[in-house]
Amino acid sequence: MKKKGTFSYAKYGYLFSLPFLLAFLIFSLYPTLYTAVIGFTDLKGIGKTTFNFLVNDPFANFKAVLSSPTFHTAFSNTLKLWICNFVPQLGLALLLAAWFTDRRFKIPGNGAFKVLFYMPNIITAATVAILFNALFGYPMGPVNDLLTRFGILSEPFNFLVKKDIAQNIVIFIQTWMWYGYTMIILISGILGISPEIFEAAEVDGANGWQTFWMVTLPNIKTILLFTLVTSLIGGLNMFDIPKLFLLGGPDNATLTVGVFIYNQAFSGGYLYNRAAAASMIMFVIIVVVSALLFYILRDRDEAALRKIMKQQEKEHRRKMKEAK
């Protein structure tokens, strides 16, 4: 019998984490590494594959993608669609989170409201794409029918052939689908703030607006950073709605980098090498921008305190050496 307290449960932790580890290695890490390798080959469809550095410039695929006008269009569209849906999404989510967590309001049935606001996020992208295609259908569709019936339009209008309108619809869909998720994340962050801080603000005479700006926002800075980075990753990988709703049209107005990569790999020439190169370019962009965001939005007070502690520890070690 082992002495009490010497039994280790660590091996069971490793055992329970093994299924996730295997799934990650097979379905995530291996495809990522294989994609990186393909970017340095001439892989096109089914055929013999050689590495570019054996016969050509090893970065030929990356140069071809970066010099492609279609990629430039896709990248600018991706940035525009993400920024234009993230700003109103975050604003609406902050407003609702402040409303639901305000101690001064007693909202009846707030749980039902949260479920309703979150509901669009659990609807599949294919369903949403079909829904909005039907809503803005031409010449017969609910939107056209309402606008002509109330005299706003004299005749049906084909919304989905206009570039600006198509982009705005995609922006609205993305905002509508994700603001509920962002709201739930922010609510969880606000509920993690100590109630004593809000009580102190009330005692000091702060109103709801002042409490939100001076107490709530500074204390959920980490949650806001998490929301920004995850939204950035999802936004730069935007694929499902632009692809399923308008196939990247009209005239590449909703063509995103995700749709561009799909078209390179599975449409026409089956340029797996170009698609892999574009994927790795986006991977590097996301990593660099995420690192910059973490650096810019870091907690400067905590970083300064950590620096002071390191200096004190170094000074203590120096004095110990001198004492010896």
C-alpha positions as CSV (number, residue, x, y, z in Angstrom):
1,M,0.0,0.0,0.0
2,K,1.2,3.5,-0.9
3,K,1.3,6.2,1.7
4,K,-1.6,8.6,1.7
5,G,-1.2,11.5,-0.6
6,T,1.4,9.8,-2.9
7,F,-1.0,8.4,-5.4
8,S,-0.9,10.4,-8.7
9,Y,-3.9,10.9,-11.0
10,A,-1.8,12.6,-13.7
11,K,-1.8,9.5,-15.9
12,Y,-5.6,9.6,-16.0
13,G,-5.6,13.2,-17.2
14,Y,-3.2,12.3,-20.0
15,L,-5.4,9.3,-20.9
16,F,-8.6,11.4,-21.1
17,S,-6.9,14.1,-23.2
18,L,-5.6,11.4,-25.6
19,P,-8.7,11.4,-27.9
20,F,-8.5,15.2,-28.4
21,L,-4.8,15.0,-29.0
22,L,-5.2,12.3,-31.7
23,A,-8.1,14.2,-33.3
24,F,-6.0,17.4,-33.3
25,L,-3.0,15.7,-34.8
26,I,-4.9,14.0,-37.5
27,F,-7.6,16.5,-38.5
28,S,-5.9,19.9,-37.7
29,L,-2.1,19.8,-37.4
30,Y,-1.4,17.3,-40.2
31,P,-3.7,19.2,-42.8
32,T,-2.0,22.5,-41.8
33,L,1.5,21.1,-42.3
34,Y,0.5,19.4,-45.5
35,T,-1.0,22.6,-46.8
36,A,2.2,24.4,-46.1
37,V,4.1,21.8,-48.0
38,I,1.8,21.9,-51.0
39,G,2.4,25.7,-51.3
40,F,6.0,24.9,-52.4
41,T,5.0,22.4,-55.1
42,D,3.3,22.4,-58.5
43,L,0.4,20.2,-57.4
44,K,-2.5,20.6,-59.9
45,G,-5.3,18.1,-59.9
46,I,-4.1,14.5,-60.2
47,G,-0.6,14.1,-61.5
48,K,3.1,14.0,-60.8
49,T,4.1,16.6,-58.2
50,T,7.5,18.2,-57.8
51,F,8.9,20.7,-55.4
52,N,9.4,24.2,-56.9
53,F,12.8,24.6,-55.4
54,L,14.0,21.7,-57.6
55,V,13.0,23.2,-60.9
56,N,11.9,26.8,-60.2
57,D,11.6,29.6,-57.7
58,P,10.4,28.0,-54.4
59,F,8.1,31.0,-53.7
60,A,6.6,31.0,-57.2
61,N,3.1,30.1,-55.9
62,F,3.2,32.8,-53.3
63,K,4.3,35.5,-55.7
64,A,1.6,34.4,-58.2
65,V,-1.1,34.8,-55.5
66,L,0.2,38.1,-54.2
67,S,0.4,39.5,-57.7
68,S,-3.1,38.3,-58.7
69,P,-5.7,41.2,-59.1
70,T,-8.4,38.7,-58.1
71,F,-6.7,38.1,-54.8
72,H,-6.3,41.8,-54.2
73,T,-10.1,42.2,-54.8
74,A,-10.9,39.3,-52.5
75,F,-8.7,40.6,-49.7
76,S,-10.1,44.1,-49.8
77,N,-13.6,42.7,-49.9
78,T,-12.8,40.5,-46.9
79,L,-11.5,43.4,-44.9
80,K,-14.5,45.6,-45.8
81,L,-17.1,42.9,-45.0
82,W,-15.4,42.1,-41.7
83,I,-14.9,45.7,-40.4
84,C,-18.4,46.8,-41.5
85,N,-20.1,43.9,-39.7
86,F,-17.9,43.8,-36.6
87,V,-18.3,47.4,-35.6
88,P,-22.2,47.4,-35.5
89,Q,-22.0,43.8,-34.1
90,L,-19.8,44.8,-31.2
91,G,-21.8,48.0,-30.5
92,L,-25.1,46.2,-30.4
93,A,-23.6,43.4,-28.3
94,L,-22.2,45.9,-25.8
95,L,-25.5,47.8,-25.6
96,L,-27.5,44.6,-24.9
97,A,-24.9,43.2,-22.5
98,A,-25.0,46.5,-20.5
99,W,-28.8,46.3,-20.6
100,F,-29.0,42.7,-19.3
101,T,-26.4,43.2,-16.6
102,D,-27.5,46.6,-15.3
103,R,-28.5,46.3,-11.6
104,R,-31.0,49.1,-11.9
105,F,-33.1,47.2,-14.4
106,K,-35.2,44.1,-13.7
107,I,-36.0,42.7,-17.1
108,P,-38.8,40.1,-17.0
109,G,-38.0,37.0,-19.1
110,N,-34.4,38.1,-19.9
111,G,-33.4,34.5,-20.4
112,A,-35.9,34.2,-23.2
113,F,-34.5,37.4,-24.8
114,K,-31.0,36.0,-24.6
115,V,-32.1,32.8,-26.3
116,L,-33.9,34.8,-29.1
117,F,-30.9,37.1,-29.7
118,Y,-28.5,34.1,-29.8
119,M,-30.8,32.0,-32.0
120,P,-29.4,33.2,-35.4
121,N,-26.0,31.9,-34.5
122,I,-27.1,28.3,-34.3
123,I,-28.9,28.4,-37.7
124,T,-26.7,26.8,-40.4
125,A,-25.1,29.1,-43.0
126,A,-26.8,27.1,-45.8
127,T,-30.2,27.7,-44.3
128,V,-29.5,31.5,-43.8
129,A,-28.3,31.7,-47.4
130,I,-31.4,30.0,-48.8
131,L,-33.6,32.2,-46.6
132,F,-32.1,35.5,-47.8
133,N,-32.0,34.4,-51.4
134,A,-35.7,33.8,-51.1
135,L,-36.3,37.1,-49.3
136,F,-34.6,39.1,-52.0
137,G,-35.8,37.0,-54.9
138,Y,-36.5,38.6,-58.3
139,P,-39.0,39.2,-59.6
140,M,-41.1,37.5,-56.9
141,G,-39.9,37.7,-53.3
142,P,-41.2,39.0,-50.0
143,V,-39.0,42.2,-50.1
144,N,-40.0,43.1,-53.6
145,D,-43.6,42.3,-52.9
146,L,-43.7,44.5,-49.8
147,L,-41.9,47.4,-51.5
148,T,-44.1,47.4,-54.6
149,R,-47.3,46.9,-52.5
150,F,-46.6,50.0,-50.4
151,G,-45.6,52.0,-53.4
152,I,-41.9,52.4,-52.6
153,L,-41.0,50.6,-55.9
154,S,-43.0,50.9,-59.1
155,E,-41.7,47.5,-60.3
156,P,-39.7,44.7,-58.8
157,F,-36.0,45.4,-58.4
158,N,-33.2,42.8,-58.7
159,F,-31.2,43.6,-55.5
160,L,-28.6,40.9,-56.0
161,V,-27.1,42.3,-59.2
162,K,-26.0,45.5,-57.5
163,K,-22.6,45.3,-55.9
164,D,-23.1,47.7,-53.0
165,I,-26.5,46.2,-52.1
166,A,-25.1,42.7,-52.3
167,Q,-22.2,43.6,-50.0
168,N,-24.6,45.4,-47.5
169,I,-26.8,42.3,-47.4
170,V,-23.8,40.1,-46.6
171,I,-22.8,42.6,-43.9
172,F,-26.2,42.5,-42.4
173,I,-26.4,38.7,-42.4
174,Q,-23.0,38.4,-40.7
175,T,-24.0,41.0,-38.1
176,W,-27.4,39.4,-37.5
177,M,-25.8,35.9,-37.1
178,W,-23.0,36.8,-34.7
179,Y,-24.1,39.7,-32.5
180,G,-25.9,37.3,-30.1
181,Y,-22.8,35.2,-29.7
182,T,-20.7,38.3,-29.0
183,M,-23.4,39.5,-26.5
184,I,-23.2,36.2,-24.5
185,I,-19.4,36.4,-24.3
186,L,-19.6,40.0,-23.1
187,I,-22.3,39.2,-20.5
188,S,-20.1,36.4,-19.1
189,G,-17.2,38.9,-18.8
190,I,-19.4,41.5,-17.1
191,L,-20.8,39.0,-14.6
192,G,-17.3,38.1,-13.7
193,I,-16.6,41.6,-12.3
194,S,-16.8,41.9,-8.5
195,P,-20.2,43.3,-7.5
196,E,-18.4,45.4,-4.9
197,I,-17.0,47.6,-7.7
198,F,-20.5,48.4,-9.0
199,E,-21.7,49.1,-5.4
200,A,-18.8,51.5,-4.9
201,A,-19.7,53.3,-8.1
202,E,-23.3,53.6,-7.0
203,V,-22.2,55.0,-3.6
204,D,-20.1,57.6,-5.4
205,G,-23.1,58.7,-7.4
206,A,-22.2,57.3,-10.8
207,N,-25.1,57.0,-13.2
208,G,-25.6,54.0,-15.6
209,W,-23.6,55.6,-18.4
210,Q,-20.7,56.5,-16.2
211,T,-20.6,53.1,-14.6
212,F,-20.5,51.5,-18.1
213,W,-17.7,53.6,-19.4
214,M,-15.6,53.9,-16.2
215,V,-16.2,50.5,-14.5
216,T,-17.6,48.0,-17.0
217,L,-15.4,48.6,-20.1
218,P,-12.0,48.7,-18.3
219,N,-12.8,45.5,-16.5
220,I,-13.7,43.5,-19.6
221,K,-10.7,44.7,-21.6
222,T,-9.5,41.1,-21.8
223,I,-12.9,39.8,-23.0
224,L,-13.0,42.6,-25.7
225,L,-9.5,41.5,-26.8
226,F,-10.7,37.9,-27.1
227,T,-13.8,39.0,-29.0
228,L,-11.7,41.2,-31.4
229,V,-9.1,38.5,-32.1
230,T,-11.7,35.7,-32.6
231,S,-13.8,37.9,-34.8
232,L,-10.7,38.8,-36.8
233,I,-9.9,35.2,-37.4
234,G,-13.5,34.3,-38.4
235,G,-13.8,37.5,-40.5
236,L,-10.6,36.9,-42.5
237,N,-11.7,33.3,-43.1
238,M,-15.3,34.3,-44.1
239,F,-16.5,31.8,-46.6
240,D,-20.0,30.2,-46.1
241,I,-22.4,33.2,-46.5
242,P,-20.6,34.8,-49.5
243,K,-20.2,31.4,-51.2
244,L,-23.6,29.9,-50.5
245,F,-25.6,33.2,-50.9
246,L,-24.1,34.8,-54.0
247,L,-21.2,32.6,-55.1
248,G,-18.9,35.6,-54.7
249,G,-20.9,37.8,-57.1
250,P,-22.1,40.1,-58.5
251,D,-18.9,41.0,-60.3
252,N,-16.7,39.6,-57.4
253,A,-18.4,42.1,-55.0
254,T,-18.7,39.5,-52.3
255,L,-15.6,37.4,-53.3
256,T,-13.7,36.8,-50.1
257,V,-10.3,35.2,-49.7
258,G,-12.0,32.0,-48.5
259,V,-14.1,31.8,-51.7
260,F,-11.0,32.7,-53.7
261,I,-9.1,29.7,-52.2
262,Y,-12.0,27.4,-52.8
263,N,-12.2,28.5,-56.5
264,Q,-8.5,28.0,-57.0
265,A,-8.6,24.5,-55.5
266,F,-11.9,23.1,-56.7
267,S,-13.1,25.2,-59.7
268,G,-11.5,25.0,-63.2
269,G,-7.8,24.3,-63.0
270,Y,-7.7,22.6,-59.6
271,L,-4.7,24.7,-58.6
272,Y,-4.1,23.1,-55.2
273,N,-0.6,24.7,-55.0
274,R,-2.0,28.3,-55.5
275,A,-4.8,27.6,-53.0
276,A,-2.4,26.3,-50.4
277,A,-0.1,29.4,-50.9
278,A,-3.1,31.7,-50.4
279,S,-4.1,29.8,-47.3
280,M,-0.6,30.2,-45.8
281,I,-0.5,33.9,-46.7
282,M,-3.7,34.4,-44.8
283,F,-2.4,32.3,-41.9
284,V,0.7,34.5,-41.6
285,I,-1.4,37.7,-41.8
286,I,-3.8,36.5,-39.1
287,V,-0.9,35.5,-36.8
288,V,0.9,38.8,-37.3
289,V,-2.2,41.0,-36.8
290,S,-3.3,39.0,-33.8
291,A,0.1,39.4,-32.2
292,L,0.0,43.1,-32.8
293,L,-3.5,43.4,-31.2
294,F,-2.3,41.5,-28.2
295,Y,0.7,43.8,-27.9
296,I,-1.3,47.0,-28.4
297,L,-4.2,46.1,-26.1
298,R,-2.1,44.5,-23.4
299,D,-2.6,45.5,-19.8
300,R,0.2,48.1,-19.5
301,D,-0.1,48.4,-15.7
302,E,0.3,44.6,-15.3
303,A,3.2,44.6,-17.7
304,A,4.9,47.5,-15.8
305,L,4.3,45.7,-12.5
306,R,5.8,42.5,-13.9
307,K,8.8,44.4,-15.1
308,I,9.3,46.0,-11.6
309,M,9.1,42.6,-10.0
310,K,11.7,41.2,-12.3
311,Q,14.0,44.1,-11.6
312,Q,13.6,43.6,-7.8
313,E,14.2,39.9,-8.2
314,K,17.4,40.6,-10.2
315,E,18.5,43.1,-7.6
316,H,17.9,40.6,-4.8
317,R,19.9,37.9,-6.6
318,R,22.8,40.4,-7.1
319,K,22.8,41.3,-3.4
320,M,22.8,37.6,-2.4
321,K,25.8,37.0,-4.6
322,E,27.6,40.0,-3.0
323,A,26.8,38.7,0.5
324,K,28.4,35.4,-0.3
